[in-house]
Amino acid sequence: MGGLFGVVSNNDCVNDLFYGTDYHSHLGTVRGGLTVKNSGGLQRYIKNITTSQFRSKFEDDISKMHGNKGIGVISDYDDQPLIIKSHLGVFGIATVGKINNIGSLAEKILKNGITFSEMHGGEINPTEMVATLISQENSYEEGIIRVHNEIDGSCTLLLLTDDGIYAARDKYGRTPLIIGKKTNSYAATMETCALPNLGYDKIKVLGPGEIVFIHENGIEQKVPPGKEMQICSFLWVYYGYPASSYENINVEEVRYRCGKNLANNDNLDIDIVAGIPDSGTAHGLGYANQAKVAFSRPFVKYTPTWARSFMPQEQETRDNIAKMKLIPIKELIDGKRILFCEDSIVRGTQLRKTIERLYELGAKEVHMRPACPPLIFDCPFLNFSRSRSELDLAGRRAINKLNGKNIVNPFEYSDPNSEKYRKMVDMIRKELKLTSLKYQTLENLIDAIGLPKEKLCTFCWNGMGHTFEIDFPDSRNKELEQILE
């Protein structure tokens, strides 16, 4: 994933830029970067944040930085922000999104004699691809429109010039972008939780595909928003920070309503309700209050030194971190019938070990209620999936086990009223050794979010979206066939 924050001010902006970017740290743990504009040009620092937090890496650098406008980024993939010299001028750029057709775009550009310099693991830096597309047009606005039209995937960006910042939300609004204001300053952010402690008031939510230019005296709309929106539902379920709001809908409130909806469709005799920390906590509170069952914390999370567990590439490292940071409380587990709420079940490998520990500590029953439907499809729009492969998803593994070497259509397992769906869920339950497992329905998740269904992307659960479709069998099923052989 990743996060963006930008500031334009009549005063020095470095302090706001530093802390505003840091408020996006939950969205990435690979690269962090800051770029400011001052009388000497563009000043930039990029750091590796895989082993320590963004804040600790930049505390010394910000004392050397000054300027009245700047952009910051937390990235899970490429080095950013980039500084580009083009016929439009020198600009800094940071992006969040996914480019599925980066190879074909590069092939077309390379034929015109244009080269790429920024590489990541032998691949073209996606942000440089975006900058290259922009630089071939006659204006920044035309360039950003070209990005929106030519990229298969999505791209939300901040572009820093001598005069201000272009803020552009991706074409279908899959990621959010919000403008804040305080005296003498404007900020652009993906997470509204970055605004209040820095003194900003939220004044505008950019619409899908909308482009604005932010300068010291205000905001100019360069391109109006499009009519179609498909914002990612998983922002409210998991990725978003509890204090943030998207489309003016708060994350914590949605998670509470998710838990409430789970309870309304359940009837269990249990002793306590809990949430897998952190994002499962609000779901659990909503369930407990609606079901009138005590909420408890049989696991507490130790966060001072442990990073997010799903980011390391090695499964063994992820599993070890997951174990070390969740500390069980035996007194709240022994002899209890426990229901856990969780944001989702992705691979389930860490969750299975957590459940095993509960039984070892004396739990009589362990029930699980995920706040969203089973994840079956990998996201083609954003680098949101916590699984390196679609076939790693717990739902897809269950489908594969049910069918052996037979190639099947995963769509058939997304209907909660079908026998195939029930068999898939029961297979996941057995794999995790749960007493019971019941997922949130898509209808109840949409109800909890509160937006019309057509404005939400639900692709990872049902493989459908009015702006993207896939047919099966496809290359991913060919990959499965190779694996099973």
C-alpha positions as CSV (number, residue, x, y, z in Angstrom):
1,M,0.0,0.0,0.0
2,G,1.4,3.4,0.9
3,G,0.4,6.9,2.1
4,L,0.8,10.5,0.9
5,F,1.0,13.8,2.7
6,G,1.7,17.3,1.3
7,V,1.8,20.8,2.6
8,V,1.8,24.3,1.1
9,S,2.3,27.1,3.5
10,N,3.3,30.8,3.9
11,N,5.7,29.6,6.6
12,D,8.2,26.8,6.9
13,C,6.3,23.5,6.4
14,V,8.9,20.9,7.4
15,N,7.4,20.2,10.9
16,D,3.9,19.6,9.5
17,L,5.3,17.6,6.6
18,F,7.3,15.3,8.9
19,Y,4.5,14.6,11.3
20,G,1.8,14.4,8.7
21,T,3.7,11.8,6.7
22,D,4.5,9.9,9.9
23,Y,0.7,9.6,10.5
24,H,0.7,7.3,7.4
25,S,3.2,4.8,8.8
26,H,0.6,2.1,9.3
27,L,0.2,1.9,5.5
28,G,3.8,0.9,4.7
29,T,7.1,-0.4,6.1
30,V,9.6,-0.4,3.2
31,R,10.5,3.2,2.1
32,G,9.8,6.7,3.4
33,G,10.6,9.9,1.7
34,L,10.3,13.7,2.0
35,T,10.9,16.4,-0.6
36,V,10.7,20.2,0.1
37,K,10.9,23.2,-2.2
38,N,13.1,26.1,-1.1
39,S,15.3,28.8,-2.6
40,G,18.0,26.2,-3.4
41,G,15.5,24.0,-5.4
42,L,14.1,20.6,-4.4
43,Q,15.6,19.0,-1.3
44,R,15.0,15.3,-0.8
45,Y,15.6,12.4,1.6
46,I,14.6,8.8,1.1
47,K,15.1,6.2,3.8
48,N,14.8,2.4,4.2
49,I,12.2,1.9,7.0
50,T,12.1,-1.9,7.0
51,T,14.0,-2.2,10.2
52,S,13.0,1.0,12.1
53,Q,10.1,3.4,12.0
54,F,9.8,6.4,9.7
55,R,10.0,8.9,12.6
56,S,13.3,7.6,13.9
57,K,14.9,7.5,10.4
58,F,14.1,11.2,9.7
59,E,14.5,12.9,13.0
60,D,18.0,14.1,12.1
61,D,17.3,15.0,8.5
62,I,14.4,17.3,9.2
63,S,16.8,19.7,11.1
64,K,18.6,20.2,7.8
65,M,15.4,20.8,5.7
66,H,13.6,24.0,5.1
67,G,10.9,25.2,2.7
68,N,7.3,26.3,2.5
69,K,6.0,23.5,0.4
70,G,6.7,19.8,0.3
71,I,5.4,16.2,-0.2
72,G,6.0,13.1,1.9
73,V,5.3,9.4,1.2
74,I,5.3,6.0,3.0
75,S,5.8,3.3,0.4
76,D,5.7,-0.5,0.5
77,Y,7.5,-0.8,-2.8
78,D,9.5,1.8,-4.6
79,D,11.9,4.7,-3.7
80,Q,9.9,7.9,-3.5
81,P,9.5,10.9,-3.9
82,L,11.3,11.2,-7.3
83,I,12.7,14.5,-8.6
84,I,12.2,14.9,-12.3
85,K,13.6,17.4,-14.8
86,S,11.3,17.8,-17.8
87,H,10.2,20.4,-20.4
88,L,7.4,21.2,-17.9
89,G,10.0,22.1,-15.3
90,V,11.6,20.4,-12.4
91,F,9.1,18.6,-10.1
92,G,8.9,16.2,-7.3
93,I,6.3,13.3,-7.4
94,A,5.0,10.6,-5.0
95,T,2.4,8.1,-5.9
96,V,0.2,5.3,-4.4
97,G,-1.4,2.7,-6.6
98,K,-0.7,-0.2,-8.9
99,I,0.3,-0.4,-12.6
100,N,-0.6,-3.8,-14.0
101,N,0.4,-2.8,-17.6
102,I,3.8,-1.2,-16.7
103,G,5.5,-3.6,-19.2
104,S,3.4,-2.6,-22.2
105,L,3.6,1.1,-21.3
106,A,7.4,0.8,-21.0
107,E,7.7,-1.0,-24.3
108,K,5.8,1.8,-26.1
109,I,7.8,4.6,-24.4
110,L,11.2,2.9,-25.0
111,K,10.5,2.8,-28.7
112,N,10.4,6.6,-28.6
113,G,13.9,6.7,-27.3
114,I,13.0,7.5,-23.7
115,T,14.9,5.7,-21.0
116,F,14.2,4.9,-17.4
117,S,16.8,5.3,-14.6
118,E,15.0,4.4,-11.3
119,M,14.9,0.6,-10.9
120,H,13.6,-1.6,-8.1
121,G,14.7,-5.3,-8.2
122,G,15.4,-5.0,-11.9
123,E,11.9,-3.5,-12.6
124,I,11.0,0.0,-13.6
125,N,10.0,2.2,-10.7
126,P,6.2,2.7,-11.0
127,T,6.5,6.3,-9.9
128,E,9.0,7.1,-12.6
129,M,6.6,5.5,-15.1
130,V,3.9,8.0,-13.9
131,A,6.3,10.9,-14.1
132,T,7.4,9.9,-17.6
133,L,3.8,9.8,-18.8
134,I,3.1,13.2,-17.3
135,S,6.3,14.7,-18.8
136,Q,5.2,13.8,-22.4
137,E,2.2,16.1,-22.3
138,N,1.9,19.9,-22.6
139,S,0.8,20.6,-19.0
140,Y,0.8,18.8,-15.7
141,E,-3.0,18.5,-15.8
142,E,-2.9,16.9,-19.3
143,G,-0.2,14.6,-18.0
144,I,-2.1,13.4,-15.0
145,I,-5.2,12.9,-17.1
146,R,-3.1,10.7,-19.4
147,V,-1.9,8.7,-16.4
148,H,-5.5,8.1,-15.3
149,N,-6.5,7.0,-18.8
150,E,-3.5,4.8,-19.7
151,I,-2.8,3.0,-16.5
152,D,-4.5,-0.4,-15.8
153,G,-4.8,-0.3,-12.1
154,S,-4.9,3.0,-10.2
155,C,-2.7,6.0,-9.3
156,T,-3.3,8.7,-6.7
157,L,-0.5,11.3,-6.6
158,L,1.1,14.5,-5.3
159,L,3.2,16.5,-7.6
160,L,5.4,19.3,-6.2
161,T,6.3,22.3,-8.4
162,D,7.9,25.7,-7.8
163,D,4.5,27.2,-7.3
164,G,2.5,24.6,-5.4
165,I,1.3,21.0,-5.3
166,Y,-1.0,19.2,-7.7
167,A,-3.1,16.7,-5.8
168,A,-4.9,14.1,-7.9
169,R,-7.1,11.2,-6.8
170,D,-7.1,8.1,-8.9
171,K,-9.6,7.8,-11.7
172,Y,-12.2,5.7,-9.8
173,G,-11.4,7.0,-6.3
174,R,-10.1,3.6,-5.0
175,T,-7.9,5.5,-2.6
176,P,-8.9,8.7,-0.7
177,L,-7.4,12.1,-0.9
178,I,-8.5,14.9,1.4
179,I,-7.6,18.6,1.7
180,G,-7.1,20.3,5.1
181,K,-6.7,24.0,6.0
182,K,-5.3,26.1,8.9
183,T,-4.1,29.7,9.1
184,N,-1.5,30.2,6.3
185,S,-1.3,26.5,5.3
186,Y,-3.0,23.8,3.3
187,A,-2.4,20.1,3.5
188,A,-3.3,17.1,1.2
189,T,-3.6,13.7,2.9
190,M,-4.8,10.2,2.4
191,E,-5.5,9.8,6.2
192,T,-7.6,12.4,7.9
193,C,-6.1,11.3,11.2
194,A,-3.0,13.4,10.2
195,L,-5.0,16.6,10.3
196,P,-6.3,17.5,13.8
197,N,-3.2,17.3,15.9
198,L,-1.4,19.5,13.3
199,G,-4.3,22.1,13.6
200,Y,-5.9,21.5,10.2
201,D,-9.6,21.3,9.5
202,K,-10.9,19.1,6.8
203,I,-12.3,21.3,4.0
204,K,-12.6,19.1,0.9
205,V,-12.8,15.4,-0.1
206,L,-11.5,15.0,-3.6
207,G,-13.7,13.0,-5.9
208,P,-12.7,10.2,-8.3
209,G,-10.2,11.5,-10.9
210,E,-10.3,15.1,-9.5
211,I,-7.2,17.2,-9.8
212,V,-6.6,20.4,-7.7
213,F,-3.7,22.7,-7.5
214,I,-2.7,23.9,-4.0
215,H,-0.8,27.2,-3.6
216,E,-0.2,29.7,-0.8
217,N,-3.4,31.5,-1.5
218,G,-5.8,28.7,-1.9
219,I,-7.0,25.7,-4.0
220,E,-7.8,25.7,-7.7
221,Q,-9.8,22.9,-9.3
222,K,-8.1,21.8,-12.5
223,V,-10.1,18.8,-13.4
224,P,-13.6,18.1,-11.9
225,P,-14.4,14.7,-10.3
226,G,-15.8,11.9,-12.4
227,K,-19.2,10.3,-11.9
228,E,-18.0,6.8,-11.2
229,M,-16.5,5.8,-7.9
230,Q,-15.2,2.5,-6.6
231,I,-13.5,3.2,-3.3
232,C,-11.8,0.2,-1.7
233,S,-14.1,-1.3,1.0
234,F,-11.1,-2.9,2.8
235,L,-10.0,0.6,3.9
236,W,-12.8,0.6,6.5
237,V,-12.4,-3.1,7.3
238,Y,-8.6,-3.2,7.9
239,Y,-6.2,-0.7,6.4
240,G,-7.6,2.6,7.5
241,Y,-6.6,4.1,10.9
242,P,-9.5,4.2,13.4
243,A,-9.4,8.1,13.6
244,S,-9.6,8.5,9.8
245,S,-12.6,9.1,7.6
246,Y,-13.2,8.4,4.0
247,E,-16.1,9.9,2.1
248,N,-16.8,11.5,5.5
249,I,-17.4,8.1,7.0
250,N,-15.3,7.2,10.1
251,V,-13.3,4.0,10.2
252,E,-14.0,3.2,13.9
253,E,-17.7,3.7,13.5
254,V,-17.9,1.3,10.5
255,R,-15.9,-1.4,12.4
256,Y,-18.3,-1.0,15.3
257,R,-21.3,-1.4,13.0
258,C,-19.6,-4.4,11.4
259,G,-19.5,-6.1,14.8
260,K,-23.0,-5.2,15.5
261,N,-24.2,-6.7,12.2
262,L,-22.2,-9.9,13.0
263,A,-24.0,-10.2,16.4
264,N,-27.4,-9.6,14.8
265,N,-26.9,-12.6,12.6
266,D,-25.6,-14.9,15.4
267,N,-26.9,-16.9,18.3
268,L,-24.2,-18.4,20.5
269,D,-23.9,-19.2,24.1
270,I,-20.4,-17.8,24.9
271,D,-18.5,-16.4,27.9
272,I,-16.6,-13.5,26.4
273,V,-16.1,-11.6,23.1
274,A,-12.7,-10.4,22.0
275,G,-11.0,-8.8,19.1
276,I,-7.8,-9.8,17.4
277,P,-5.7,-6.6,18.0
278,D,-5.6,-4.1,16.7
279,S,-8.2,-3.7,13.9
280,G,-10.4,-6.5,15.3
281,T,-11.0,-4.7,18.6
282,A,-13.6,-2.3,17.3
283,H,-15.4,-5.1,15.5
284,G,-15.4,-7.1,18.8
285,L,-16.7,-4.1,20.8
286,G,-19.6,-3.8,18.4
287,Y,-20.4,-7.4,18.6
288,A,-20.2,-7.6,22.4
289,N,-22.4,-4.5,23.0
290,Q,-25.0,-5.8,20.6
291,A,-25.0,-9.3,21.9
292,K,-24.8,-8.1,25.6
293,V,-21.8,-10.3,26.3
294,A,-18.7,-9.2,28.2
295,F,-15.9,-7.9,26.1
296,S,-12.4,-9.0,27.2
297,R,-8.8,-9.0,26.1
298,P,-7.4,-12.5,26.4
299,F,-4.5,-11.3,24.2
300,V,-2.7,-8.0,24.5
301,K,-0.4,-6.6,21.9
302,Y,3.2,-5.6,22.6
303,T,3.9,-2.8,20.1
304,P,7.0,-0.8,21.2
305,T,9.5,-2.9,19.3
306,W,7.6,-5.3,17.0
307,A,6.7,-4.2,13.4
308,R,3.6,-5.3,11.5
309,S,3.8,-9.0,11.1
310,F,2.7,-9.5,7.5
311,M,5.3,-7.2,5.9
312,P,8.5,-9.4,6.1
313,Q,8.9,-11.5,3.0
314,E,9.8,-14.7,4.9
315,Q,6.9,-16.6,6.3
316,E,8.9,-17.8,9.3
317,T,9.8,-14.2,10.3
318,R,6.1,-13.1,10.0
319,D,5.0,-16.0,12.1
320,N,7.6,-15.3,14.8
321,I,6.8,-11.6,15.0
322,A,3.1,-12.5,15.2
323,K,3.7,-14.8,18.1
324,M,6.0,-12.5,20.0
325,K,3.8,-9.4,19.8
326,L,0.6,-11.1,21.0
327,I,0.9,-11.9,24.7
328,P,-1.9,-14.2,26.1
329,I,-3.5,-13.8,29.5
330,K,-4.2,-17.3,30.8
331,E,-6.6,-16.1,33.5
332,L,-9.0,-14.7,30.8
333,I,-8.7,-17.9,28.6
334,D,-8.8,-20.9,30.8
335,G,-12.2,-22.6,30.8
336,K,-13.8,-20.0,28.6
337,R,-15.9,-20.1,25.5
338,I,-14.4,-17.3,23.5
339,L,-15.7,-15.6,20.4
340,F,-13.1,-13.6,18.5
341,C,-13.8,-10.9,15.9
342,E,-11.2,-10.3,13.2
343,D,-11.0,-7.9,10.4
344,S,-10.5,-10.7,7.9
345,I,-8.8,-14.1,7.4
346,V,-6.1,-13.7,4.7
347,R,-3.7,-16.7,4.7
348,G,-4.7,-17.9,8.2
349,T,-1.2,-19.2,9.0
350,Q,-0.7,-16.9,12.0
351,L,-4.3,-17.2,13.1
352,R,-4.0,-20.9,13.3
353,K,-1.1,-20.7,15.6
354,T,-2.9,-18.2,17.8
355,I,-5.9,-20.5,18.1
356,E,-3.7,-23.4,19.0
357,R,-2.2,-21.3,21.8
358,L,-5.8,-20.6,23.1
359,Y,-6.5,-24.3,23.4
360,E,-3.2,-24.9,25.1
361,L,-4.1,-22.3,27.7
362,G,-7.4,-24.0,28.4
363,A,-10.0,-22.4,26.1
364,K,-13.1,-24.6,25.9
365,E,-14.3,-23.2,22.6
366,V,-13.0,-20.8,20.1
367,H,-15.3,-19.1,17.6
368,M,-14.3,-16.7,14.9
369,R,-16.4,-13.9,13.2
370,P,-14.5,-12.1,10.4
371,A,-15.9,-8.6,9.7
372,C,-15.9,-9.2,5.9
373,P,-16.6,-12.1,3.5
374,P,-14.0,-14.7,2.6
375,L,-11.1,-13.2,0.5
376,I,-11.0,-15.1,-2.8
377,F,-9.5,-12.8,-5.3
378,D,-6.3,-10.8,-5.4
379,C,-6.8,-7.0,-5.8
380,P,-6.0,-5.9,-9.4
381,F,-6.3,-2.2,-8.5
382,L,-4.1,-1.6,-5.4
383,N,-1.1,-3.2,-3.6
384,F,-3.5,-4.0,-0.8
385,S,-3.4,-7.8,-0.6
386,R,-1.5,-9.2,2.4
387,S,-0.9,-12.3,0.4
388,R,1.9,-12.6,-2.1
389,S,-0.3,-14.8,-4.3
390,E,-4.0,-15.1,-4.8
391,L,-3.5,-18.9,-4.3
392,D,-2.2,-18.3,-0.8
393,L,-5.5,-16.9,0.3
394,A,-7.3,-19.1,2.8
395,G,-10.4,-19.1,0.7
396,R,-8.6,-20.2,-2.5
397,R,-6.6,-22.9,-0.6
398,A,-9.9,-24.3,0.7
399,I,-11.4,-24.3,-2.8
400,N,-8.3,-26.0,-4.2
401,K,-8.4,-28.7,-1.5
402,L,-12.0,-29.4,-2.2
403,N,-11.4,-29.8,-5.9
404,G,-7.9,-31.4,-6.0
405,K,-6.3,-30.9,-9.5
406,N,-9.6,-29.9,-11.1
407,I,-9.5,-26.3,-12.2
408,V,-12.7,-24.5,-11.0
409,N,-14.3,-21.1,-11.2
410,P,-13.8,-19.3,-7.9
411,F,-16.9,-17.1,-8.6
412,E,-19.0,-20.2,-7.7
413,Y,-17.8,-20.0,-4.1
414,S,-18.6,-16.3,-3.4
415,D,-22.4,-16.9,-3.0
416,P,-23.1,-17.3,0.8
417,N,-26.3,-19.2,0.0
418,S,-24.6,-21.9,-2.0
419,E,-23.5,-25.3,-0.9
420,K,-20.0,-24.7,-2.4
421,Y,-19.6,-21.6,-0.2
422,R,-20.6,-23.6,2.9
423,K,-18.1,-26.3,2.1
424,M,-15.3,-23.7,1.6
425,V,-16.0,-22.0,4.9
426,D,-16.2,-25.4,6.7
427,M,-12.8,-26.3,5.2
428,I,-11.3,-23.1,6.5
429,R,-12.8,-23.8,9.9
430,K,-11.3,-27.2,10.1
431,E,-7.9,-25.9,8.9
432,L,-7.9,-23.3,11.7
433,K,-9.4,-25.8,14.3
434,L,-12.2,-23.4,15.2
435,T,-15.4,-24.4,17.0
436,S,-17.4,-22.3,14.6
437,L,-16.6,-19.9,11.8
438,K,-19.1,-17.5,10.3
439,Y,-18.2,-14.6,7.9
440,Q,-19.9,-11.3,7.5
441,T,-22.1,-11.1,4.4
442,L,-21.3,-8.6,1.8
443,E,-24.7,-7.0,2.2
444,N,-24.1,-6.4,5.9
445,L,-20.6,-5.0,5.3
446,I,-22.0,-2.6,2.7
447,D,-24.7,-1.6,5.2
448,A,-22.0,-1.0,7.9
449,I,-20.0,1.3,5.6
450,G,-23.1,3.2,4.5
451,L,-22.3,4.0,0.9
452,P,-24.3,2.7,-2.1
453,K,-22.9,-0.7,-3.3
454,E,-22.1,0.8,-6.8
455,K,-19.6,3.3,-5.1
456,L,-17.7,0.5,-3.4
457,C,-15.1,-1.9,-4.8
458,T,-15.7,-5.4,-3.5
459,F,-13.6,-7.3,-6.0
460,C,-11.5,-9.2,-3.4
461,W,-14.6,-10.9,-2.1
462,N,-16.8,-11.4,-5.2
463,G,-14.4,-10.8,-8.2
464,M,-16.8,-8.2,-9.6
465,G,-16.7,-4.5,-10.4
466,H,-18.3,-2.5,-13.1
467,T,-14.9,-1.2,-14.2
468,F,-13.0,-4.5,-14.3
469,E,-13.9,-8.1,-15.0
470,I,-12.0,-11.3,-15.3
471,D,-12.8,-14.6,-17.0
472,F,-11.9,-18.0,-15.7
473,P,-10.0,-20.1,-16.3
474,D,-7.2,-17.6,-16.8
475,S,-3.5,-17.3,-16.1
476,R,-3.9,-17.6,-12.4
477,N,-5.7,-20.9,-12.8
478,K,-2.9,-22.0,-15.2
479,E,-0.5,-21.2,-12.3
480,L,-2.6,-23.3,-10.0
481,E,-2.5,-26.2,-12.5
482,Q,1.3,-26.0,-12.6
483,I,1.4,-26.0,-8.8
484,L,-0.9,-29.0,-8.4
485,E,1.1,-30.9,-10.9
